[in-house]
Amino acid sequence: MRARRQLLEALERLQPHDHLCLIYETQQEQFAAAIPFLRIGLERGEKCIYIADDNAVSTVLEAMRAQGMGVDSALQSGALSLATKQEAYLKQGYFDPDWMIGFLKQTTEAALSAGFSALRVTGEMTWALGGDPGAERLMEYESRLNYLLSEIPCLAICQYNRQRFSPEVILDVIRTHPIVVYGGTVCRNFYYVPPGEFLAPNQPPREVERLLTNIREREQVENELRRARDELEARVRERTAELELFTYSVSHDLRAPVRQILSFARLLAEEVGPHLDPQPRKHLAFVQQASERMERMLDGLLKLSQAGRRELAKRVVELRPLLEGVLADLKSDLEGRQIELEIGELPAAECDPDLIRQVFANLLSNAVKFTRPRERAIIQVGHTALDGRPVIFVRDNGVGFDMKSAGKLFGVFQRLHGREDFAGTGIGLATVQRIVQKHGGRVWAESQPDQGATFYFSLS
C-alpha cells in the first residue's frame, strides 16, 4: 500500500511539458501507472488519450473501470478518447515522426479550444516491433518530442514492454526521456540526453562531457543528502536531549506532590474512612487509586528519562546471570501460578548490564502479566541469529495482540489492552526501546491475537 501511495503521489506531481517513459514487465505494472496517470488528468480538466496496441481497447476500458474511473461519462463528454495504433501512430499506413508530432500539436490546440487545460497522452509502443520504422527513427521521434512538449501544454507517457524490446532499444528509451517510471517508482533521469545532443552526429566528446556532468551532479546530490541527514540527526539528538531533560524534570518534580496526595488520602482512609458513608468512601478510594497510578507513571517516566540520559557503562557480560537475577526479583509474581519457564542458552554481550537487566525485567514482567488468563503459562527466553548477529527473544503463550497495532507498541503511554484487563503504565516497552537503541540495536515483536507474543532485541 505504501509503494502504491508513493506512485500516485509522484504521478500527481507531474505537470504539462513532462515526457516520461514507462518501462514495465507485466500488465499489472503497466496499468498501475498508466491508468492513474489518465485519471489524474481527467480530475484536472485535461483532455486524455490512451493509444492501445498489445492491449485491446476493451481490455483497457475494463482496467479503467476496475480502478474506479468514470469511463462512460468521460467518453461521452469527449474528455477521454481511446485509439488503436492504426488510428494514431500508423494513421498514414506507416509511422511518420513528422506527422505524429504535428498530430499531437494539432490535438493539443483543439483540446485548448474545447476548454480543456492541457492534453495528456499515453501510448503503448509495441507496434514499433513490426520492423517499420525501425528503432533509429522511433528514437528520433522520442527525442524530438521533447522539443514539442517544451512548447505546448501537453504531457505524455510512452509505454515500453521490457520483455519484448531489446536492451539496446530500452537503453535509447532511457536516454530520450527526462523521467522514467519503472518498478512502481517515478524517477528523474540522470541519464537523459537532450535532443540537441542525441540527434547530433556521433560526437564522443559531448558524450564524455555529459557523463562526467551526470557523475558530478549525482555526487553533489548525494553530498547534499548526506549533509541534510547529518543535520537532521543532530537536531533529533538535540531535541531528544531536551525532551529527556523535560521528562526528567517533570517526573522528578511531580513525585513529591503526588506522594503527598497519596499519603494524605491514606491517612484520611485510616482515620475517617470507617465513618464515611459508602459514596464518599468510594470517592476517597478513587483518589488513592488515581494517585497510586500517577506515582507509577511518574516512576516509569523517570526511568525512561534516566535510560536515555545516562552514559553507557558497557562491558562484556554473561546474559544468563542477569536473567536469573530478574527472575529472582519476580518470584512473588510467579507464586500461586503454574508457569513453565524455558530458559535456553544465552550469549555473552558487550552492554551496560544495569540497563539490559531492566530490559529483561520489563519484557519478563509483560510475559508474566499477559499470560495471567492462561491456566498453564509458558515463557521462553533464548537467542537466535539474524544476519550473523545474536538476537535475544522472550516468548509467551499469552493473549497476544493484533500486528495492525504494532506501530503503537513502543510508544509512551500507548496500550493495546484495556487498563481494566491488565494493569500497567504504558511506559515499559518505550523504556526497552530507548535502552536497546542506545546500545545501537533494535527491538521488535511478532504476535497474533490469543496466540502469544515474541519480543526480539539485538544490541548492535
VOKESE-788097 format. One record per residue (C-alpha): residue number from 1; x, y, z. Coordinates in pm, 1 decimal. Each point is the difference from the previous one (the first is absolute). Layout:
<nodes>
NODE numar       xx       yy       zz
NODE   NUM        X        Y        Z
...
</nodes>
This chain:
<nodes>
NODE numar       xx       yy       zz
NODE     1      0.0      0.0      0.0
NODE     2    281.2    241.4     80.7
NODE     3    169.0    -55.6   -338.0
NODE     4   -335.2     49.8   -174.0
NODE     5    -57.6    325.5    187.1
NODE     6    347.8    126.5    -86.6
NODE     7    -57.2    -75.8   -369.6
NODE     8   -328.9    191.6     -0.3
NODE     9    156.2    296.0    179.3
NODE    10    281.6     10.0   -257.4
NODE    11   -247.1    -15.0   -289.6
NODE    12   -196.7    286.4    155.0
NODE    13    314.2    216.0     -4.1
NODE    14     30.5    -27.9   -379.9
NODE    15    -80.5    311.4   -200.8
NODE    16    -48.6     95.7   -368.4
NODE    17    329.8    -17.3   -197.9
NODE    18    109.6   -320.6    183.8
NODE    19    113.6   -288.4   -220.4
NODE    20     20.2   -344.2    160.6
NODE    21     72.1   -355.2   -100.8
NODE    22   -172.0   -283.0    184.2
NODE    23    217.5   -312.1    -10.0
NODE    24   -209.3   -292.7    120.0
NODE    25     18.2   -378.5     10.7
NODE    26   -359.3    -98.4     81.7
NODE    27   -341.9    131.6    -93.5
NODE    28    -72.1     63.5    367.6
NODE    29    309.3    221.3     25.9
NODE    30    -96.0    174.3   -324.6
NODE    31   -356.9     86.4     99.5
NODE    32    101.7     92.1    356.3
NODE    33    176.2    308.2   -140.6
NODE    34   -172.3     76.7   -330.9
NODE    35   -359.3      2.4    121.0
NODE    36     48.4    224.6    307.5
NODE    37    198.5    231.1   -229.8
NODE    38   -314.7     51.4   -208.3
NODE    39   -236.3     10.6    298.9
NODE    40    199.3    289.1    148.1
NODE    41    -22.6    179.9   -335.1
NODE    42   -378.3    -34.4     -8.9
NODE    43    -23.6    137.3    353.9
NODE    44    205.5    302.7   -111.6
NODE    45   -218.2     76.5   -301.5
NODE    46    248.9   -123.8   -261.8
NODE    47    -75.7   -179.1   -325.4
NODE    48    124.6   -359.4     38.4
NODE    49     91.8   -251.9   -270.1
NODE    50    101.3   -366.0     35.5
NODE    51    153.4   -162.9   -310.7
NODE    52    -26.9   -379.1     25.9
NODE    53    209.1   -264.7   -174.5
NODE    54     67.4   -330.2    175.4
NODE    55   -306.8     56.4    215.0
NODE    56   -333.8     21.5   -176.1
NODE    57   -201.5    314.6     62.3
NODE    58   -258.9   -208.3    187.6
NODE    59    269.5   -132.7    235.3
NODE    60    118.6    352.2     75.0
NODE    61   -356.4    118.4     66.7
NODE    62    -58.5   -292.9    233.9
NODE    63    319.0     82.3    191.1
NODE    64   -104.0    366.2     26.1
NODE    65   -337.1    -96.6    143.9
NODE    66    169.0   -239.1    245.0
NODE    67    206.2    293.8    130.8
NODE    68   -309.0    212.3     54.1
NODE    69     19.5    234.9   -299.0
NODE    70   -325.1    154.2   -123.3
NODE    71     64.7   -131.9   -349.5
NODE    72   -344.4     29.8   -158.7
NODE    73    -61.2    362.2     94.6
NODE    74    357.4     94.6    -99.8
NODE    75    -40.3   -163.8   -341.6
NODE    76   -337.9    163.9    -53.2
NODE    77    131.3    347.8     86.6
NODE    78    306.9    -42.6   -220.5
NODE    79    238.2     38.6    295.0
NODE    80    128.6   -353.5    -62.7
NODE    81     81.7   -166.4   -331.5
NODE    82    137.3   -345.3    -75.0
NODE    83    171.8    -72.4   -328.1
NODE    84    174.7   -293.3   -165.8
NODE    85    348.4     17.8   -150.3
NODE    86   -157.6     21.7   -347.5
NODE    87   -195.3    309.0    107.1
NODE    88    306.1    176.1    137.4
NODE    89    360.4   -108.9    -56.6
NODE    90    -73.7   -181.8   -327.5
NODE    91   -272.9    233.1   -132.2
NODE    92    198.0     49.3   -323.0
NODE    93     30.5   -375.4    -43.9
NODE    94    351.3     30.2    135.7
NODE    95    170.3    193.1    281.0
NODE    96     99.6    355.1    -90.9
NODE    97    165.5    196.3    286.7
NODE    98    -82.8    333.0   -165.5
NODE    99   -367.3    -87.5    -37.4
NODE   100    -23.5   -132.2    360.8
NODE   101    157.3    313.8    145.0
NODE   102   -238.8    212.4   -208.5
NODE   103   -292.4   -213.1    115.8
NODE   104     86.6     55.3    367.5
NODE   105     38.4    372.8    -55.1
NODE   106   -335.3     29.7   -180.1
NODE   107   -174.6   -220.1    258.9
NODE   108    133.7    217.3    282.3
NODE   109   -124.5    315.7   -173.7
NODE   110   -341.7   -160.3    -54.0
NODE   111    -16.4   -103.1    365.8
NODE   112     77.4    354.0    114.5
NODE   113   -264.3    140.7   -235.6
NODE   114   -253.7   -243.9    147.2
NODE   115     68.6    133.3    350.7
NODE   116    240.8   -262.3    127.8
NODE   117    304.6    121.3    196.4
NODE   118    251.4   -233.7   -168.1
NODE   119     43.3   -318.9   -201.4
NODE   120    107.0   -318.4    180.2
NODE   121    102.6   -300.7   -212.0
NODE   122    128.0   -348.1     69.8
NODE   123     72.6   -254.0   -269.7
NODE   124    113.5   -360.3    -20.5
NODE   125    306.0    -19.6   -224.7
NODE   126     13.5   -371.4    -82.7
NODE   127   -120.3     72.5   -354.6
NODE   128    356.4    113.6    -77.9
NODE   129    117.6   -361.6     13.4
NODE   130   -150.3    -57.4   -343.8
NODE   131    326.0    108.8   -161.6
NODE   132   -120.9    332.1   -142.3
NODE   133    112.4    272.9     68.9
NODE   134    285.1   -166.0    189.2
NODE   135    148.8     94.3    334.5
NODE   136    206.1    287.8   -133.7
NODE   137   -298.8    193.8   -140.2
NODE   138   -206.5    -78.0    310.6
NODE   139    268.2    139.9    230.3
NODE   140     30.9    304.3   -225.8
NODE   141   -371.5     59.9     60.7
NODE   142     35.5    -51.7    377.8
NODE   143    286.8    247.6     17.9
NODE   144   -172.7    263.8   -220.0
NODE   145   -311.8    -35.4    212.7
NODE   146    189.2    172.5    282.3
NODE   147     19.9    313.9   -217.1
NODE   148   -374.9     -8.5    -66.9
NODE   149   -105.5    -65.0    361.7
NODE   150    212.2    289.2    121.8
NODE   151   -208.6    233.7   -219.2
NODE   152   -358.6   -122.6     51.4
NODE   153   -212.3    -93.2    307.0
NODE   154     23.3   -372.7    -56.5
NODE   155    149.5   -287.4    201.4
NODE   156     52.9   -355.7   -112.5
NODE   157     94.9   -347.6    121.6
NODE   158    144.7   -237.3   -261.3
NODE   159    -43.9   -362.3    108.3
NODE   160    272.4   -256.0    -75.5
NODE   161    -23.1   -369.5     84.9
NODE   162    346.1    -96.0    120.6
NODE   163    -68.1   -366.6    -71.9
NODE   164    -43.0     71.1   -372.2
NODE   165    239.0    280.9    -87.7
NODE   166    371.7    -65.6    -24.3
NODE   167    236.5    145.3    262.4
NODE   168    144.2    227.6   -269.6
NODE   169   -342.3    156.2    -65.7
NODE   170    -79.5     29.0    372.1
NODE   171    334.8    177.1     46.3
NODE   172    -97.2    260.9   -259.7
NODE   173   -346.7     28.4    153.3
NODE   174    162.6     95.3    329.6
NODE   175    227.1    250.4   -174.8
NODE   176   -288.6    180.4   -170.9
NODE   177   -235.5     45.1    298.7
NODE   178     61.5    249.1    281.2
NODE   179   -215.1   -207.7    238.0
NODE   180     -7.9   -379.5     33.7
NODE   181   -273.0   -208.8    164.4
NODE   182    126.3   -343.4     99.1
NODE   183    -84.0   -245.7    276.5
NODE   184   -280.5    221.5    128.2
NODE   185    235.6    297.6     45.5
NODE   186      9.4    331.2   -185.0
NODE   187    362.4    111.3    -40.2
NODE   188    168.9    311.8   -130.9
NODE   189    243.7   -136.9   -256.7
NODE   190    372.9     62.8     50.5
NODE   191     69.1   -168.4   -334.6
NODE   192   -229.4    215.3   -211.8
NODE   193    168.7    140.7   -312.0
NODE   194   -144.6    331.1   -129.6
NODE   195   -117.6    -16.8   -362.5
NODE   196    271.8    240.9   -112.6
NODE   197    256.5   -261.8     96.0
NODE   198   -196.8   -315.7    -74.7
NODE   199    -89.7    106.8   -355.3
NODE   200    343.1    142.6    -82.3
NODE   201    254.3   -206.4   -194.5
NODE   202    207.9   -234.6    208.8
NODE   203    211.7    222.1    219.2
NODE   204    191.1   -194.0    268.1
NODE   205    127.6    319.0    169.7
NODE   206   -358.4    108.3     72.4
NODE   207    -83.1   -344.1    136.8
NODE   208    304.2     11.7    227.1
NODE   209    -95.6    349.7    121.8
NODE   210   -358.2   -106.7     68.2
NODE   211    103.0   -309.5    195.5
NODE   212    250.2    192.9    207.3
NODE   213   -260.5    268.1     69.7
NODE   214   -250.5   -265.0    108.4
NODE   215    257.1   -161.1    227.5
NODE   216     87.6    333.9    158.7
NODE   217   -364.3    103.9     44.0
NODE   218    -91.0   -332.4    155.6
NODE   219    287.9     27.6    246.3
NODE   220   -111.0    352.4     89.0
NODE   221   -353.5   -123.3     65.3
NODE   222    128.7   -283.4    218.4
NODE   223    221.3    242.1    193.0
NODE   224   -298.0    227.4     59.3
NODE   225   -205.9   -296.5    118.4
NODE   226    278.1   -105.3    237.5
NODE   227     22.6    352.5    140.2
NODE   228   -376.7     16.9     41.7
NODE   229      0.8   -338.6    173.3
NODE   230    279.3    104.5    236.0
NODE   231   -179.0    325.4     83.6
NODE   232   -324.2   -188.1     63.0
NODE   233    172.7   -253.2    224.2
NODE   234    163.8    283.8    195.6
NODE   235   -337.0    170.2     43.9
NODE   236   -159.6   -326.5    110.5
NODE   237    275.4    -53.5    258.4
NODE   238    -41.2    357.6    124.9
NODE   239   -379.1    -23.6     21.5
NODE   240     21.9   -343.1    163.0
NODE   241    236.4    134.0    265.0
NODE   242   -234.3    292.9     64.9
NODE   243   -299.3   -233.0     22.7
NODE   244    182.0   -235.3    236.6
NODE   245     98.6    292.8    222.1
NODE   246   -359.1    125.7     -1.7
NODE   247   -133.2   -348.3     75.4
NODE   248    247.3    -42.0    283.9
NODE   249    -87.0    340.5    149.1
NODE   250   -375.4    -54.6    -23.9
NODE   251      6.0   -353.7    136.3
NODE   252    244.3     91.6    277.3
NODE   253   -178.6    319.7    108.3
NODE   254   -348.7   -151.4     -7.2
NODE   255     87.3   -302.7    211.7
NODE   256      1.6    195.5    329.0
NODE   257   -350.7    155.4    -32.8
NODE   258   -145.8   -328.0   -129.3
NODE   259    147.6   -187.2    296.8
NODE   260   -144.9    263.6    235.2
NODE   261   -343.7    -45.6   -155.4
NODE   262     34.1   -376.5     34.7
NODE   263    124.0     22.0    359.7
NODE   264   -282.4    230.8    111.9
NODE   265   -253.8   -213.7   -182.9
NODE   266    124.9   -304.7    190.3
NODE   267    -12.1    189.6    330.5
NODE   268   -356.6    107.4    -71.4
NODE   269    -93.0   -356.0    -87.4
NODE   270    146.1   -126.0    329.3
NODE   271   -137.2    274.9    223.3
NODE   272   -343.7     78.0   -137.5
NODE   273    -55.5   -262.7   -269.1
NODE   274   -197.5   -237.1    225.9
NODE   275   -233.4    286.6     96.7
NODE   276    -72.5    120.8   -352.6
NODE   277   -311.6    -82.2   -194.9
NODE   278     53.5   -250.3   -287.6
NODE   279      6.6    263.8   -276.5
NODE   280    263.7    231.3    159.6
NODE   281    204.4   -306.1     95.6
NODE   282    -13.0   -110.9   -363.2
NODE   283    117.1    345.1   -113.0
NODE   284    291.7    -15.7    242.8
NODE   285     95.5   -342.4   -137.7
NODE   286      1.1    147.8   -351.3
NODE   287    239.6    273.0    117.3
NODE   288    233.9   -264.3    143.2
NODE   289    -11.0   -213.6   -313.7
NODE   290     58.9    297.0   -232.4
NODE   291    289.4    123.6    214.7
NODE   292    160.1   -344.3      2.9
NODE   293    -35.6    -23.8   -378.1
NODE   294    150.6    347.5    -44.0
NODE   295    290.1    -94.8    227.1
NODE   296     70.4   -310.8   -208.9
NODE   297    -15.1    204.8   -320.9
NODE   298    240.5    261.2    136.7
NODE   299    238.2   -273.9    112.3
NODE   300    -17.7   -147.1   -349.2
NODE   301     65.4    337.7   -162.6
NODE   302    294.8     55.3    231.9
NODE   303    149.4   -336.3    -95.9
NODE   304    -61.8     76.5   -368.4
NODE   305    180.2    335.0     20.3
NODE   306    283.8   -147.9    204.1
NODE   307     45.6   -276.4   -256.8
NODE   308     39.9    259.1   -273.4
NODE   309    220.3    245.2    192.0
NODE   310    250.7   -226.0    171.1
NODE   311    329.6    -86.8   -163.0
NODE   312     40.6   -365.6    -90.0
NODE   313    233.9   -199.1    222.0
NODE   314     57.3   -278.8   -248.8
NODE   315    198.1   -312.4     70.3
NODE   316    -13.6   -361.2   -107.8
NODE   317   -244.5   -185.7    225.5
NODE   318   -174.5   -335.9      3.7
NODE   319   -372.7     54.3    -52.2
NODE   320   -111.6   -312.8    184.9
NODE   321     87.4    131.4    350.8
NODE   322   -179.4    327.0    -78.9
NODE   323   -310.0   -194.1    -95.7
NODE   324     14.2   -217.3    311.5
NODE   325     20.3    310.3    216.6
NODE   326   -313.4    138.8   -164.7
NODE   327   -185.8   -328.7     50.9
NODE   328     93.2      8.1    370.0
NODE   329   -153.0    348.8     27.3
NODE   330   -317.6   -126.6   -170.5
NODE   331    -39.7   -293.0    238.3
NODE   332   -298.5    153.5    180.6
NODE   333   -180.1     55.5   -333.1
NODE   334     49.9   -365.3    -91.3
NODE   335   -136.5   -144.9    324.3
NODE   336   -337.0   -168.4    -16.8
NODE   337     16.6    -39.2   -377.2
NODE   338     90.4   -290.3   -224.4
NODE   339    274.2    157.5   -208.7
NODE   340    243.6   -205.9   -202.3
NODE   341    326.8    186.4    -59.1
NODE   342    216.8   -123.5   -286.8
NODE   343    337.3    173.1     10.3
NODE   344    232.0    -79.0   -288.5
NODE   345    364.6     82.1    -46.4
NODE   346     79.6    368.7     -3.0
NODE   347    316.0    151.6   -144.4
NODE   348    238.4    246.6    157.1
NODE   349    -52.2    357.7   -117.1
NODE   350    173.4    334.3     22.2
NODE   351   -258.6    216.9    172.8
NODE   352    -89.8    206.2    304.4
NODE   353   -109.0   -279.4    237.4
NODE   354   -226.6    219.4    214.7
NODE   355   -195.0    122.5   -302.6
NODE   356    -27.5   -342.3   -163.7
NODE   357   -118.5   -140.5    331.7
NODE   358   -280.8    257.1    -23.4
NODE   359    -79.6   -120.6   -353.5
NODE   360    -35.3   -358.4    123.8
NODE   361   -206.5    118.4    297.9
NODE   362   -250.6    188.6   -216.6
NODE   363    -34.1   -275.7   -261.8
NODE   364    -36.8   -277.5    257.1
NODE   365   -246.3    205.3    206.8
NODE   366   -210.5     44.4   -313.6
NODE   367     16.9   -373.7    -74.2
NODE   368   -111.1    -82.7    354.9
NODE   369   -279.5    258.0    -14.9
NODE   370   -143.0    -90.9   -338.1
NODE   371      1.0   -375.3     67.4
NODE   372   -214.2     49.5    312.3
NODE   373   -316.3   -132.6   -174.1
NODE   374    182.0   -324.4    -84.8
NODE   375    -43.4   -298.1    233.0
NODE   376    348.7   -113.8   -102.2
NODE   377    225.9    282.6   -108.2
NODE   378    313.3    -62.1   -207.1
NODE   379    277.4    259.7    -15.1
NODE   380    309.6    -65.7   -209.3
NODE   381    325.1    196.2    -12.4
NODE   382    274.4    -79.6   -247.8
NODE   383    198.4    133.6   -290.0
NODE   384     15.4    -39.3   -375.5
NODE   385    200.8    164.1   -276.9
NODE   386    -91.9    264.9   -256.1
NODE   387    252.0    100.2   -267.3
NODE   388    267.1   -174.9    203.7
NODE   389    -74.2    199.6    316.3
NODE   390   -153.4   -135.8    321.8
NODE   391   -360.2     91.3     74.2
NODE   392   -158.2    -61.7    341.0
NODE   393   -367.8    -92.6     20.8
NODE   394   -265.2    -23.7    273.5
NODE   395   -300.6   -206.4   -107.7
NODE   396   -327.8    -70.3    180.0
NODE   397   -331.4   -172.6    -64.1
NODE   398   -206.0    292.2    128.2
NODE   399   -280.1    205.1   -150.0
NODE   400    216.8    146.9   -277.3
NODE   401   -103.4    299.0   -211.3
NODE   402    -97.0     97.2   -355.1
NODE   403    305.8     90.2   -209.9
NODE   404   -203.7    282.7   -154.1
NODE   405     56.9    182.2    329.1
NODE   406    371.5    -82.3     19.2
NODE   407     91.1    359.0    -91.0
NODE   408   -130.8    115.6    339.9
NODE   409    177.8   -272.3    194.0
NODE   410    307.5    196.8    109.5
NODE   411   -166.0    339.7     42.0
NODE   412    -16.5    172.9    337.8
NODE   413   -338.4    -56.2    171.3
NODE   414   -116.0   -214.6   -293.2
NODE   415   -204.3   -303.1    102.5
NODE   416   -135.0   -280.4   -218.9
NODE   417   -216.2   -142.5    280.2
NODE   418   -240.7    169.4    238.8
NODE   419    118.8    106.2    346.3
NODE   420   -288.9   -192.3    152.0
NODE   421    140.1   -321.1   -151.2
NODE   422    372.9     49.4     58.9
NODE   423    160.0    255.3    230.9
NODE   424    295.9    205.8   -118.3
NODE   425    125.4    346.2    -87.2
NODE   426     72.0    -39.5   -372.6
NODE   427    363.1    104.9     51.6
NODE   428    182.7   -333.1     39.5
NODE   429     39.3    -82.3   -368.7
NODE   430     94.4    358.6    -83.0
NODE   431    282.0    -35.8    254.6
NODE   432    105.4   -328.7   -157.9
NODE   433     21.5    163.5   -340.5
NODE   434    193.9    299.2    135.8
NODE   435    258.3   -227.4    164.9
NODE   436     38.8   -230.7   -299.4
NODE   437     37.5    289.4   -244.0
NODE   438    256.5    159.2    230.8
NODE   439    202.6   -319.8    -42.0
NODE   440    -23.7     31.4   -379.2
NODE   441   -250.9   -284.3    -32.3
NODE   442   -369.5    -29.8    -73.1
NODE   443   -306.3   -162.0    156.6
NODE   444   -308.9   -140.3   -168.9
NODE   445   -284.4   -241.2     64.0
NODE   446   -206.8   -265.7   -172.8
NODE   447   -343.4   -108.7    116.0
NODE   448   -354.5   -103.3    -78.6
NODE   449   -306.2     59.0    216.5
NODE   450    -35.4   -279.0    257.1
NODE   451    311.8   -172.2   -140.3
NODE   452    267.9    146.0    224.9
NODE   453    277.0    244.1    -84.6
NODE   454    374.5     -4.1    -65.3
NODE   455    221.3    300.2     66.6
NODE   456    342.8     14.0   -163.5
NODE   457    289.3    234.7     65.2
NODE   458    355.0     35.4   -126.3
NODE   459    276.9    205.2    156.5
NODE   460    200.1    107.0   -305.3
</nodes>
